[in-house]
């Protein structure tokens, strides 16, 4: 039921109650007074039926919201389990892809050094017999066939990881949307329950006798109505705050990585960033190809750390999952990863949960950096919230993804 309709119903209840209170019957004898009281009780009985219908309607709305909350919570548990399964599969595929990249790169360098064609000729020339030559050529053919199978498996795994990343991201986004809906329902539920209390109190007031009990119940009814109004005001304030937060998040996205770095340099309290130490990284082969990603951050929920990192580093992937999954996804896509911070790199923390990502804007050492990020301690807009801090003690294990 719409809030406006509920207000009309409650107002009609008040009018009916007041109308009953204004019943005035002139009575001079005891019998006439008794008859007047009986008439008032009969009138109240009819009004009770109307008010009980209002109570039943609001109770039905409360039950519907509670049922929706139970369904959303159950869906979130299912999706979270699915995301965890996909995350494990993505991590395993990523490791396999990176391992094959190294193996294929080593074989390519070996072929360039020794020359494959020359090796085949030497194999035949240096054989002591035709039988031995055939045997050697057959062995080398088997090696080539194994390499071809490795390349085919590499292609299959890359296609599989791309599909799983999309499915994983959809599950994550749905969980976040459900969590927001649960928060909204919590506010609406509080309002409906307060309205239910007001309607129930109105019914109790109508059932009270005229000997003084009704006055106490009318005071309780007024307090319940006030509580309902306050609950509605809190819900309205909550919605306004959510809207303001959303607008602030979108406004914070009107920035670039360069602007965040300049803000860090211009801030007197942040100090001048020293040169970063030489990075220890895991390199991908120079010939490795990377997917082309969209520069839009729309595949990640607004206000989340992944959305903030993608906004500042458009080169990042579109479906890399939660923050803690980004390093594995990036490695599988052919990006360098490592343990040393660099300006422009994406810092990725794994903590056994969702993890976190941010973009490095200044570096003094491996234990002193500055970042720009979203969703840090409830701050969903993009900004520098920490100044200089030690990334190795921040939240779990830290690694870095480099843009080139």
C-alpha positions in Angstrom: 0.0 0.0 0.0 1.3 3.4 -0.9 2.3 5.7 2.0 -0.3 8.4 0.9 -3.0 5.7 1.0 -1.9 4.6 4.5 -2.0 8.1 5.7 -5.6 8.5 4.5 -6.6 5.3 6.2 -5.0 6.4 9.5 -6.6 9.8 9.3 -10.0 8.2 8.7 -9.4 6.1 11.8 -8.8 9.2 13.8 -11.9 10.9 12.5 -14.0 7.8 13.3 -12.5 7.7 16.8 -13.2 11.4 17.4 -16.7 11.0 16.0 -17.3 8.3 18.5 -16.0 10.4 21.3 -18.3 13.3 20.3 -21.5 11.1 20.7 -23.6 13.0 23.1 -26.9 11.7 24.3 -29.1 13.6 26.7 -30.0 11.2 29.5 -31.9 12.1 32.6 -32.7 8.7 34.1 -30.5 5.6 34.8 -32.2 3.6 32.1 -31.7 6.3 29.6 -27.9 6.5 30.5 -27.6 2.8 30.1 -29.4 2.9 26.8 -27.0 5.7 25.6 -24.0 3.7 26.7 -25.3 0.6 24.8 -25.8 2.8 21.7 -22.2 4.0 22.0 -20.9 0.4 22.4 -22.8 -0.7 19.3 -21.4 2.2 17.3 -17.8 1.3 18.4 -18.3 -2.3 17.5 -19.1 -1.4 13.9 -16.0 0.9 13.8 -13.8 -1.9 15.2 -14.5 -4.0 12.1 -13.3 -1.3 9.8 -10.2 -0.6 11.9 -9.4 -4.3 12.1 -9.4 -4.5 8.3 -6.8 -1.7 8.3 -4.7 -3.5 10.8 -4.9 -6.7 8.7 -3.8 -4.8 5.6 -0.7 -3.3 7.2 0.2 -6.6 8.8 0.1 -8.2 5.3 2.5 -5.5 4.1 4.9 -6.2 7.0 4.7 -9.9 6.2 5.4 -9.3 2.5 8.5 -7.2 3.3 9.8 -9.8 5.8 9.3 -12.5 3.2 11.2 -10.5 0.6 14.0 -10.0 3.0 14.2 -13.8 3.6 14.2 -14.5 -0.1 17.0 -11.9 -0.8 19.1 -13.2 2.0 18.7 -16.8 0.7 19.6 -15.6 -2.8 22.7 -13.8 -1.5 23.9 -16.9 0.3 23.5 -18.9 -3.0 25.2 -16.2 -5.1 28.1 -15.8 -2.6 28.7 -19.5 -2.7 28.6 -19.4 -6.6 31.0 -16.5 -6.6 33.4 -18.3 -4.3 33.3 -21.4 -6.6 33.9 -19.3 -9.7 36.7 -17.4 -8.0 38.5 -20.6 -7.2 38.1 -21.8 -10.8 39.3 -18.5 -12.2 42.4 -18.5 -9.9 43.3 -22.1 -11.0 42.8 -21.3 -14.7 44.9 -18.1 -14.2 47.8 -20.1 -12.7 47.7 -22.6 -15.6 47.6 -19.8 -18.2 50.6 -18.0 -16.6 52.6 -21.3 -16.3 52.0 -22.1 -20.0 52.9 -18.6 -21.1 56.3 -19.1 -19.4 56.8 -22.6 -20.9 55.8 -21.4 -24.4 58.1 -18.4 -24.1 61.1 -20.6 -23.1 60.5 -22.9 -26.1 60.2 -19.9 -28.4 63.6 -18.5 -27.2 65.1 -22.0 -27.5 63.9 -22.3 -31.1 65.3 -18.9 -32.0 68.7 -19.8 -30.5 69.2 -23.2 -32.0 67.0 -23.0 -35.1 64.2 -25.6 -35.5 65.0 -26.3 -39.2 68.7 -26.9 -38.4 67.8 -29.2 -35.6 65.7 -31.4 -37.9 68.6 -31.6 -40.5 71.2 -32.4 -37.8 68.9 -35.1 -36.5 68.8 -36.9 -39.8 72.5 -36.3 -40.8 73.9 -37.5 -37.5 71.9 -40.7 -37.4 73.9 -43.9 -37.8 71.1 -45.6 -39.7 67.8 -44.9 -41.5 66.0 -46.6 -38.6 67.6 -44.3 -36.0 66.9 -41.2 -38.2 63.2 -42.2 -38.4 63.1 -42.8 -34.7 64.6 -39.3 -34.0 62.3 -37.5 -36.4 59.3 -39.3 -34.8 60.3 -38.2 -31.3 60.7 -34.6 -32.5 57.3 -34.7 -34.2 55.7 -35.8 -30.9 57.3 -32.8 -29.2 55.8 -30.5 -31.8 52.4 -32.2 -31.4 52.6 -31.7 -27.6 53.3 -28.0 -28.1 50.4 -27.6 -30.4 48.1 -29.3 -27.9 49.5 -26.9 -25.2 48.6 -23.9 -27.5 45.1 -25.3 -28.0 44.6 -25.8 -24.2 45.8 -22.3 -23.7 43.2 -20.9 -26.0 40.5 -23.0 -24.4 41.4 -21.9 -20.9 41.5 -18.2 -21.9 38.0 -18.6 -23.3 36.8 -20.4 -20.1 38.3 -17.8 -17.8 36.6 -15.0 -19.7 33.2 -16.7 -19.4 33.7 -17.4 -15.7 34.8 -13.8 -15.0 31.6 -12.4 -16.6 29.4 -14.9 -14.5 31.4 -14.1 -11.4 30.9 -10.3 -11.9 27.2 -10.7 -12.4 26.9 -12.7 -9.2 28.9 -10.1 -7.3 26.8 -7.2 -8.7 23.6 -9.0 -7.9 24.7 -9.6 -4.3 25.5 -5.9 -3.9 22.2 -4.9 -5.4 20.4 -7.3 -3.0 22.3 -5.9 0.0 21.1 -2.4 -1.0 17.5 -3.6 -1.4 17.7 -5.2 2.1 18.9 -1.9 3.6 16.0 -0.1 1.8 13.5 -2.8 3.0 14.8 -2.4 6.6 13.8 1.3 6.6 10.4 0.5 4.9 9.8 -2.3 7.4 10.4 0.0 10.4 7.9 2.5 9.0 5.2 -0.2 8.3 5.7 -1.7 11.8 5.3 1.7 13.4 2.1 2.3 11.3 0.9 -1.1 12.3 1.4 -0.2 16.0 -0.5 3.0 15.5 -3.4 1.2 13.8 -3.5 -1.5 16.6 -3.5 1.2 19.3 -6.3 2.9 17.5 -8.3 -0.3 17.6 -7.6 -0.8 21.3 -8.6 2.8 22.0 -12.0 2.3 20.3 -12.5 -0.8 22.4 -11.8 1.0 25.7 -14.6 2.0 28.0 -15.5 5.6 28.9 -14.3 5.2 32.5 -10.8 6.6 32.1 -9.0 3.7 30.4 -9.7 5.2 27.0 -7.9 8.4 27.8 -4.7 6.5 28.6 -5.0 4.6 25.4 -5.5 7.7 23.4 -2.3 9.1 24.8 -0.6 5.8 23.8 -2.2 6.1 20.4 -0.8 9.7 20.0 2.6 8.5 21.0 2.4 5.6 18.5 1.3 8.0 15.7 4.2 10.3 16.6 6.6 7.3 16.4 5.1 6.3 13.0 5.7 9.9 11.8 9.3 9.8 13.1 9.9 6.5 11.4 8.6 7.8 8.1 10.9 10.9 8.6 13.9 8.6 9.2 13.1 6.6 6.1 12.8 9.8 4.0 16.1 11.0 5.5 17.7 7.7 4.7 16.5 7.8 1.1 17.8 11.4 0.8 21.1 10.4 2.2 21.4 7.5 -0.2 20.5 9.8 -3.1 23.1 12.3 -2.0 25.7 9.6 -1.6 25.0 8.3 -5.1 25.3 11.8 -6.6 28.6 12.4 -4.6 30.0 9.1 -6.0 29.1 10.0 -9.6 30.6 13.5 -9.1 33.8 12.0 -7.7 34.2 10.0 -10.9 34.7 13.2 -12.9 38.4 12.9 -12.4 41.5 11.2 -13.9 44.5 9.4 -12.5 46.6 12.4 -13.5 44.4 14.8 -11.4 44.6 12.5 -8.4 48.4 12.4 -8.7 48.5 16.2 -9.0 46.3 16.6 -5.9 48.7 14.3 -4.0 51.7 16.4 -5.0 49.9 19.7 -4.3 48.9 18.7 -0.8 51.4 20.1 1.7 50.7 17.5 4.3 51.4 14.6 1.9 55.0 15.5 1.3 57.1 15.0 -1.8 57.1 11.4 -3.1 60.5 9.9 -3.4 61.5 7.7 -6.3 60.2 4.2 -6.1 62.6 1.2 -5.6 63.2 -1.2 -8.5 60.1 -3.3 -8.8 60.2 -7.1 -8.4 57.6 -8.3 -10.9 56.5 -11.4 -12.6 56.9 -10.7 -16.3 54.6 -12.0 -19.0 56.2 -12.8 -22.5 56.7 -9.8 -24.7 54.6 -11.5 -27.4 51.7 -12.1 -25.1 48.5 -10.4 -26.3 46.1 -8.8 -23.9 42.3 -8.4 -24.4 41.0 -4.9 -25.2 38.8 -3.6 -22.5 36.2 -0.8 -22.3 37.3 2.4 -20.7 33.9 2.6 -18.9 33.6 1.5 -15.2 30.0 0.5 -15.7 30.6 -3.3 -15.2 31.4 -2.6 -11.5 28.8 -1.2 -9.0 29.1 2.5 -8.4 30.8 3.3 -5.0 32.7 0.0 -4.8 36.5 -0.1 -4.7 36.5 -2.0 -8.1 34.5 0.9 -9.7 36.9 3.5 -8.3 40.0 1.6 -9.5 38.5 1.0 -13.0 37.6 4.8 -13.2 41.2 5.8 -12.5 42.8 3.0 -14.4 40.6 2.4 -17.5 43.1 -0.1 -18.8 41.9 -2.6 -16.1 39.7 -5.5 -17.1 35.9 -5.3 -17.2 35.0 -8.5 -15.4 37.9 -9.1 -12.9 35.6 -9.9 -9.9 36.0 -8.7 -6.3 39.1 -6.7 -5.4 40.9 -9.8 -4.0 40.5 -11.5 -7.4 42.1 -8.8 -9.6 45.7 -10.0 -9.4 44.9 -13.5 -10.7 42.6 -12.1 -13.4 45.2 -9.6 -14.5 48.0 -12.2 -14.7 45.7 -14.4 -16.8 45.1 -11.5 -19.2 48.9 -11.0 -19.6 49.6 -8.0 -17.3 52.7 -7.8 -15.1 52.2 -8.3 -11.4 54.6 -8.0 -8.5 55.3 -7.0 -4.9 56.7 -3.5 -5.4 54.6 -0.4 -5.7 54.8 2.0 -8.7 52.9 5.2 -9.4 50.0 4.2 -11.7 49.9 0.6 -10.6 46.8 -1.0 -9.0 47.3 -2.2 -5.4 45.4 -5.4 -4.7 44.8 -6.7 -1.2 43.6 -10.3 -0.5 42.1 -10.8 3.0 40.1 -14.0 2.7 37.0 -12.0 1.9 36.1 -9.5 -0.8 39.6 -7.9 -0.8 40.2 -4.3 -1.9 41.8 -2.4 -4.8 43.2 1.1 -5.2 45.4 3.1 -7.6 48.9 4.2 -6.4 49.5 7.9 -6.7 52.7 8.4 -4.8 55.6 6.1 -3.6 58.3 6.6 -1.0 59.1 3.0 -0.4 57.5 -0.5 -0.4 56.1 0.4 3.1 55.0 4.0 2.4 52.6 4.9 -0.4 49.6 7.0 -1.2 46.5 5.8 -3.1 43.2 7.1 -4.5 40.3 4.7 -3.9 36.6 4.2 -3.4 34.6 2.4 -0.6 37.3 2.9 2.1 35.8 2.9 5.6 32.3 3.7 4.1 33.6 6.5 2.0 32.3 5.5 -1.5 33.4 8.6 -3.4 36.8 8.5 -5.1 39.5 10.2 -3.0 42.8 10.0 -1.1 41.6 9.1 2.4 44.8 7.7 4.0 47.8 9.9 3.1 51.0 8.0 3.6 50.5 4.5 4.9 52.1 1.0 5.0 50.3 -1.2 2.4 51.9 -4.4 3.8 50.0 -4.0 7.1 46.8 -2.5 5.7 44.4 -5.4 5.1 45.9 -8.8 4.2 48.5 -9.5 1.5 49.2 -6.8 -1.0 50.3 -7.2 -4.7 50.4 -4.8 -7.6 49.2 -4.9 -11.2 51.3 -2.8 -13.7 49.8 -1.1 -16.7 52.5 -2.1 -19.1 
